Amino acid sequence: MKEGKFTTVNLNDGEQHIMHQDELLVVEKGNNTLYPVAKESYPIGGYAPGSYFCTCNTTQEKFIGSK
């Protein structure tokens, strides 16, 4: 078991994933709120590379970032 902070994230595959802090990418939303998004979350076709989806507060949000 790795030491450090773990968090549970909801990815756009509909499943919850327990991710280590080193496996998370924190990106900025328009309102300056930071969310943890898994680096390996699934890219959505038709969006620019680096687009990730994560379910936060039961609302699907679009995040722009890079691995």
N, CA, C and O atoms as a MOPAC input file, in Angstrom:
PM7 MOZYME 1SCF
protein

 N      0.84700 1    -1.19500 1     0.00000 1
 C      0.00000 1     0.00000 1     0.00000 1
 C      0.87900 1     1.24100 1     0.00000 1
 O      1.75900 1     1.39800 1     0.84600 1
 N      0.62700 1     2.11200 1    -0.95700 1
 C      1.39500 1     3.34400 1    -1.01400 1
 C      0.97900 1     4.27200 1     0.11500 1
 O     -0.18800 1     4.31800 1     0.50300 1
 N      1.95200 1     5.01100 1     0.63700 1
 C      1.62300 1     6.01800 1     1.64000 1
 C      1.18100 1     7.29300 1     0.94400 1
 O      1.45500 1     7.50500 1    -0.23700 1
 N      0.49300 1     8.13400 1     1.69500 1
 C      0.04900 1     9.40100 1     1.12700 1
 C     -1.45800 1     9.48300 1     1.10300 1
 O     -2.15800 1     8.62000 1     1.63400 1
 N     -1.93600 1    10.52100 1     0.48500 1
 C     -3.36600 1    10.79600 1     0.47800 1
 C     -4.05700 1    10.05500 1    -0.66100 1
 O     -3.59000 1    10.04400 1    -1.80000 1
 N     -5.17000 1     9.44600 1    -0.32000 1
 C     -6.00600 1     8.79600 1    -1.32300 1
 C     -7.34500 1     9.52100 1    -1.37200 1
 O     -7.79200 1    10.08000 1    -0.37000 1
 N     -7.96900 1     9.51200 1    -2.51500 1
 C     -9.27800 1    10.12400 1    -2.64400 1
 C    -10.10700 1     9.29400 1    -3.60900 1
 O     -9.56300 1     8.58800 1    -4.45800 1
 N    -11.42100 1     9.38100 1    -3.47600 1
 C    -12.32800 1     8.67200 1    -4.36600 1
 C    -12.86500 1     9.64600 1    -5.40700 1
 O    -13.37600 1    10.71000 1    -5.05800 1
 N    -12.75300 1     9.29100 1    -6.66100 1
 C    -13.25800 1    10.13800 1    -7.73500 1
 C    -14.24700 1     9.33500 1    -8.56800 1
 O    -14.12600 1     8.11800 1    -8.70700 1
 N    -15.23500 1    10.04800 1    -9.12000 1
 C    -16.18700 1     9.45600 1   -10.04200 1
 C    -15.76900 1     9.83500 1   -11.45700 1
 O    -15.75900 1    11.01200 1   -11.81800 1
 N    -15.42700 1     8.83600 1   -12.24600 1
 C    -15.02600 1     9.11000 1   -13.61900 1
 C    -16.20300 1     8.89600 1   -14.55500 1
 O    -17.24700 1     8.37800 1   -14.16000 1
 N    -16.01000 1     9.31000 1   -15.81500 1
 C    -17.12000 1     9.25300 1   -16.75200 1
 C    -17.41600 1     7.84900 1   -17.24900 1
 O    -18.25500 1     7.66800 1   -18.13200 1
 N    -16.73500 1     6.85100 1   -16.69200 1
 C    -17.14100 1     5.47900 1   -17.00300 1
 C    -18.22600 1     5.02500 1   -16.03600 1
 O    -18.67600 1     3.88100 1   -16.09500 1
 N    -18.64500 1     5.91600 1   -15.15100 1
 C    -19.73200 1     5.61300 1   -14.23400 1
 C    -19.29300 1     4.89300 1   -12.98100 1
 O    -20.12900 1     4.53800 1   -12.15000 1
 N    -17.99200 1     4.66600 1   -12.82500 1
 C    -17.47700 1     3.93100 1   -11.67700 1
 C    -16.68500 1     4.85000 1   -10.75900 1
 O    -16.10800 1     5.84800 1   -11.19100 1
 N    -16.67200 1     4.48700 1    -9.47600 1
 C    -15.83600 1     5.20800 1    -8.53800 1
 C    -14.45700 1     4.56400 1    -8.52300 1
 O    -14.32300 1     3.34200 1    -8.58700 1
 N    -13.44300 1     5.40600 1    -8.43900 1
 C    -12.07300 1     4.92700 1    -8.40800 1
 C    -11.36200 1     5.54800 1    -7.22900 1
 O    -11.44600 1     6.75800 1    -7.01900 1
 N    -10.65900 1     4.73200 1    -6.45200 1
 C     -9.84100 1     5.24700 1    -5.36700 1
 C     -8.46000 1     5.50600 1    -5.93600 1
 O     -7.76700 1     4.58200 1    -6.36000 1
 N     -8.06800 1     6.76100 1    -5.94200 1
 C     -6.84000 1     7.16100 1    -6.60000 1
 C     -5.86700 1     7.73800 1    -5.58800 1
 O     -6.26200 1     8.43100 1    -4.65100 1
 N     -4.58500 1     7.44300 1    -5.78900 1
 C     -3.54500 1     8.05500 1    -4.97500 1
 C     -3.30100 1     9.47100 1    -5.47100 1
 O     -3.51700 1     9.77100 1    -6.64500 1
 N     -2.85200 1    10.33500 1    -4.57600 1
 C     -2.65600 1    11.74100 1    -4.95200 1
 C     -1.70500 1    11.89300 1    -6.14300 1
 O     -1.84000 1    12.82700 1    -6.93300 1
 N     -0.74100 1    10.97000 1    -6.26800 1
 C      0.20000 1    11.05500 1    -7.38300 1
 C     -0.44100 1    10.68100 1    -8.71200 1
 O      0.13500 1    10.92000 1    -9.77300 1
 N     -1.62700 1    10.09800 1    -8.65400 1
 C     -2.30500 1     9.68200 1    -9.87600 1
 C     -3.38300 1    10.67600 1   -10.28500 1
 O     -4.14100 1    10.42600 1   -11.22200 1
 N     -3.44900 1    11.80500 1    -9.58200 1
 C     -4.49500 1    12.77400 1    -9.86700 1
 C     -3.92800 1    13.99000 1   -10.57700 1
 O     -2.78200 1    14.38700 1   -10.36200 1
 N     -4.75100 1    14.56200 1   -11.41700 1
 C     -4.42200 1    15.80300 1   -12.09900 1
 C     -5.42300 1    16.84800 1   -11.62300 1
 O     -6.62900 1    16.68800 1   -11.81400 1
 N     -4.93000 1    17.91000 1   -11.00800 1
 C     -5.82200 1    18.96100 1   -10.52300 1
 C     -5.88300 1    20.05100 1   -11.58200 1
 O     -4.86100 1    20.60500 1   -11.98800 1
 N     -7.09800 1    20.34600 1   -12.01900 1
 C     -7.28600 1    21.34500 1   -13.06800 1
 C     -8.24800 1    22.41800 1   -12.58100 1
 O     -8.98400 1    22.22900 1   -11.61200 1
 N     -8.22300 1    23.52300 1   -13.26200 1
 C     -8.99200 1    24.67600 1   -12.83100 1
 C    -10.23900 1    24.82700 1   -13.68700 1
 O    -10.16900 1    24.79400 1   -14.91600 1
 N    -11.37000 1    24.99200 1   -13.03500 1
 C    -12.64500 1    25.22800 1   -13.70200 1
 C    -12.83700 1    26.73700 1   -13.81000 1
 O    -12.10300 1    27.50700 1   -13.19000 1
 N    -13.80900 1    27.14900 1   -14.58400 1
 C    -14.00100 1    28.56600 1   -14.84300 1
 C    -14.20000 1    29.40300 1   -13.58300 1
 O    -13.80800 1    30.56900 1   -13.54000 1
 N    -14.80900 1    28.80600 1   -12.55700 1
 C    -15.05400 1    29.55900 1   -11.33400 1
 C    -13.90500 1    29.43600 1   -10.34400 1
 O    -14.05400 1    29.74800 1    -9.16300 1
 N    -12.75300 1    28.97700 1   -10.83800 1
 C    -11.53200 1    28.86900 1   -10.03300 1
 C    -11.60700 1    27.78600 1    -8.96200 1
 O    -10.77100 1    27.75000 1    -8.05900 1
 N    -12.60200 1    26.90200 1    -9.05400 1
 C    -12.66400 1    25.77500 1    -8.13800 1
 C    -11.76100 1    24.66900 1    -8.66400 1
 O    -11.77800 1    24.35800 1    -9.85400 1
 N    -10.97200 1    24.07600 1    -7.76900 1
 C    -10.07400 1    23.00100 1    -8.17200 1
 C    -10.70500 1    21.65300 1    -7.86800 1
 O    -11.26200 1    21.44400 1    -6.79000 1
 N    -10.61400 1    20.74500 1    -8.82200 1
 C    -11.12600 1    19.39700 1    -8.64700 1
 C    -10.01400 1    18.40200 1    -8.94700 1
 O     -9.17800 1    18.64700 1    -9.81700 1
 N    -10.00100 1    17.29200 1    -8.23800 1
 C     -9.07200 1    16.22400 1    -8.62500 1
 C     -9.66200 1    15.41100 1    -9.77000 1
 O    -10.81400 1    14.98000 1    -9.70300 1
 N     -8.88300 1    15.20500 1   -10.80300 1
 C     -9.33400 1    14.42000 1   -11.95500 1
 C     -8.26200 1    13.40000 1   -12.26500 1
 O     -7.08100 1    13.73200 1   -12.36500 1
 N     -8.67600 1    12.16700 1   -12.41600 1
 C     -7.69800 1    11.11200 1   -12.67100 1
 C     -7.00300 1    11.34800 1   -14.00200 1
 O     -7.64700 1    11.66800 1   -15.00200 1
 N     -5.69000 1    11.19000 1   -14.00700 1
 C     -4.92800 1    11.39000 1   -15.23300 1
 C     -5.35800 1    10.41100 1   -16.31600 1
 O     -5.29400 1    10.71800 1   -17.50700 1
 N     -5.79600 1     9.23600 1   -15.89400 1
 C     -6.14000 1     8.21300 1   -16.87500 1
 C     -7.63300 1     8.17000 1   -17.16500 1
 O     -8.12900 1     7.18200 1   -17.70800 1
 N     -8.35800 1     9.23400 1   -16.80800 1
 C     -9.77400 1     9.25100 1   -17.14200 1
 C     -9.93100 1     9.25100 1   -18.65900 1
 O     -9.02000 1     9.64500 1   -19.38700 1
 N    -11.07700 1     8.81100 1   -19.11800 1
 C    -11.23300 1     8.53300 1   -20.52800 1
 C    -11.43000 1     9.81000 1   -21.33400 1
 O    -12.30600 1    10.61200 1   -21.01000 1
 N    -10.62700 1    10.01400 1   -22.38500 1
 C    -10.85300 1    11.17900 1   -23.24500 1
 C    -12.15400 1    11.01800 1   -24.02300 1
 O    -12.53100 1     9.90400 1   -24.38900 1
 N    -12.82800 1    12.11300 1   -24.27000 1
 C    -14.09600 1    12.09600 1   -24.98700 1
 C    -13.84200 1    12.50800 1   -26.43200 1
 O    -13.24900 1    13.55600 1   -26.69000 1
 N    -14.28600 1    11.69100 1   -27.36200 1
 C    -14.08000 1    12.00100 1   -28.76600 1
 C    -14.74300 1    13.31200 1   -29.14700 1
 O    -15.81600 1    13.64600 1   -28.64500 1
 N    -14.09900 1    14.05100 1   -30.03800 1
 C    -14.65100 1    15.31200 1   -30.49600 1
 C    -14.17400 1    16.51000 1   -29.69900 1
 O    -14.43400 1    17.65200 1   -30.07800 1
 N    -13.47600 1    16.26200 1   -28.59300 1
 C    -12.92700 1    17.36400 1   -27.80900 1
 C    -11.41700 1    17.38100 1   -27.97400 1
 O    -10.80400 1    16.39300 1   -28.37600 1
 N    -10.83600 1    18.52600 1   -27.65400 1
 C     -9.39700 1    18.67600 1   -27.79800 1
 C     -8.67400 1    17.68600 1   -26.89500 1
 O     -9.19100 1    17.33400 1   -25.83400 1
 N     -7.49400 1    17.23100 1   -27.29000 1
 C     -6.69800 1    16.36000 1   -26.41500 1
 C     -6.47700 1    17.04500 1   -25.07400 1
 O     -6.25100 1    18.25300 1   -25.00900 1
 N     -6.54600 1    16.26600 1   -24.01600 1
 C     -6.39600 1    16.83700 1   -22.68900 1
 C     -7.72000 1    17.16100 1   -22.03700 1
 O     -7.74800 1    17.65700 1   -20.91100 1
 N     -8.82700 1    16.88800 1   -22.72700 1
 C    -10.13500 1    17.09500 1   -22.11000 1
 C    -10.49000 1    15.87800 1   -21.27700 1
 O    -10.36500 1    14.74200 1   -21.73300 1
 N    -10.92900 1    16.12200 1   -20.06200 1
 C    -11.31300 1    15.03100 1   -19.17900 1
 C    -12.68800 1    15.31800 1   -18.60900 1
 O    -13.06800 1    16.47500 1   -18.42200 1
 N    -13.42600 1    14.26300 1   -18.33600 1
 C    -14.69200 1    14.40800 1   -17.65900 1
 C    -14.61400 1    13.75300 1   -16.29300 1
 O    -14.00500 1    12.69400 1   -16.13600 1
 N    -15.22200 1    14.37700 1   -15.32200 1
 C    -15.29500 1    13.82200 1   -13.97900 1
 C    -16.64300 1    14.21900 1   -13.41100 1
 O    -17.08400 1    15.35300 1   -13.59600 1
 N    -17.30400 1    13.29500 1   -12.72000 1
 C    -18.57300 1    13.61800 1   -12.10500 1
 C    -18.30000 1    14.21100 1   -10.73200 1
 O    -17.78500 1    13.53600 1    -9.84100 1
 N    -18.65100 1    15.47800 1   -10.57200 1
 C    -18.43300 1    16.17700 1    -9.30700 1
 C    -19.75100 1    16.77400 1    -8.84800 1
 O    -20.41400 1    17.47600 1    -9.61200 1
 N    -20.13200 1    16.50700 1    -7.62000 1
 C    -21.38400 1    17.02100 1    -7.06600 1
 C    -22.56800 1    16.63200 1    -7.94900 1
 O    -23.46900 1    17.43700 1    -8.18700 1
 N    -22.55400 1    15.40300 1    -8.42500 1
 C    -23.59900 1    14.79900 1    -9.25200 1
 C    -23.80600 1    15.53900 1   -10.56700 1
 O    -24.80200 1    15.29000 1   -11.24600 1
 N    -22.91200 1    16.43100 1   -10.95000 1
 C    -23.01900 1    17.14000 1   -12.22300 1
 C    -21.80300 1    16.81300 1   -13.06300 1
 O    -20.67200 1    16.86800 1   -12.58000 1
 N    -22.03700 1    16.47200 1   -14.32400 1
 C    -20.89200 1    16.15500 1   -15.18200 1
 C    -20.26400 1    17.45700 1   -15.66600 1
 O    -20.92600 1    18.29000 1   -16.28400 1
 N    -18.98800 1    17.61400 1   -15.37700 1
 C    -18.27700 1    18.83500 1   -15.72500 1
 C    -17.20600 1    18.50600 1   -16.74900 1
 O    -16.68700 1    17.39000 1   -16.77700 1
 N    -16.87800 1    19.46500 1   -17.58100 1
 C    -15.79500 1    19.30000 1   -18.54500 1
 C    -14.55900 1    19.99300 1   -17.99600 1
 O    -14.62900 1    21.13100 1   -17.53400 1
 N    -13.44300 1    19.30900 1   -18.04900 1
 C    -12.18800 1    19.84000 1   -17.54200 1
 C    -11.16600 1    19.84500 1   -18.65800 1
 O    -11.08200 1    18.89600 1   -19.43600 1
 N    -10.40000 1    20.89800 1   -18.73500 1
 C     -9.32700 1    20.98300 1   -19.72100 1
 C     -8.00400 1    20.90200 1   -18.97100 1
 O     -7.78300 1    21.64700 1   -18.01600 1
 N     -7.14600 1    20.02300 1   -19.38800 1
 C     -5.86000 1    19.87600 1   -18.74700 1
 C     -4.95200 1    19.08800 1   -19.65200 1
 O     -5.28400 1    18.82700 1   -20.80800 1
 N     -3.81300 1    18.70900 1   -19.13300 1
 C     -2.91800 1    17.85500 1   -19.89800 1
 C     -2.29800 1    16.85500 1   -18.96100 1
 O     -2.15500 1    17.10700 1   -17.76500 1
 N     -1.92900 1    15.71500 1   -19.51100 1
 C     -1.34900 1    14.67700 1   -18.67700 1
 C      0.02300 1    15.10300 1   -18.19900 1
 O      0.68400 1    14.35800 1   -17.47600 1

